[in-house]
Amino acid sequence: MAEEDGRTARKRRQILDAAHAVFLRNGYVGASMDEVASIAAVSKQTVYKHFSDKEQLFTTIVLDTAGRIEVLAKLISESLEGNQDLEKGLRKLAHEFLASIMQPDVLRLRRLIIAEADRFPGLGRAWYRQGFEPSLEAMSTAFGRLAGAGLRPLDDPRLAAEHFVGLLLWIPVNKVMFSGGGDHHTQAELDRLADAAVEVFLRAYGA
């Protein structure tokens, strides 16, 4: 029984991995269950055994990848814990946060979710809620704790968190959203943007 459950789980993972590649390459409309089955090396019947239709498969992929963004919440807590050196912690956070968000597959998924927002409005909201909200809440909590101890007293720690993320993401992500692909910035350029975001944030919010 355990062996059968393990085999079922492996086939489901094969299908999800194949579908992830197909949806990112072809978009929702261009993706087909036949191609997913072919890449996953399973029958089309097996795909439908796990997922009732293309919409359910797409929804599962999107929400499954939200968990990859959610790990940023842990990164935030670790980077800002202790406050021995706030600027150093913010720089570490900025560099790693930007590196996570600027992964080509993450950018392609973000673009796909935006493109399908009218077709699946609830899905986009769920991805944001499960992916980005935990990160913003963790950052807001950390900034609230640091108010008066490295940061000036904050009326709205959540707004400060939004500002920090905005400083990090506006330039590189906005460019990629309109340009396609994901390799539009060198590592040196991303490092410069991360350091500049921290400098501007501390000028605005530093104690």
Phi, psi and omega in degrees: 000315179297321179296319179294318178298320179295320178295320178297317180296320179295319179294320178298318180294320177301316181295315181296318179296318179294316181296322178303313180295319182293314181294320180292326181281318190253349187079173183294311184295320184280347181283143178231147178293331177297315181292321177301313180298319181297313181292324180284350181061042175227169178282157177298325178299322179294321177300313181288340175292326181269327184225125188295329180199178183296325180296317179294322179295315178298315179300317180297317180297313182298312182289330177295320181283343177300328179297332179290329177283327184298334181296345178297332179300320178294319178300319180298312181298317181293321183290327186255004181288135174090323177058034174295322180214094186300315182298318178296318179296319179294322179294317177300314179298315183298315182294316183285324178298313181295321179298321180292315183289329186272011174296134184308317181292325178294318180294318179296320179295317178302316180295321180294318179297318178297317181297329183258015184299323179288326180285323182229067183298323180292328181292317178299317179295321180294320179296318179295317183294319183275335182265300187272327183302314178301324179293316179294322179293319179296318179292319178300316179298316180296317180294323177298320179293328183273354179298123183088354180226059182121325174246151177291159177307133186248127173285330185217085180302328180295320178295322176298320178296317178298319179297318181297313179296322178298319178298324180287316194262337189303309185291302185289319184288318181300320179297314183292326180301328182262347188255342183081167180068203181206000185251059183257356179225136174285166178299323179297320179293318179295322177297318179296318179294321179296314180295320180294322179298317179296317181299314181293319180299315181292329176295325182276321190242354182294148180290000000 
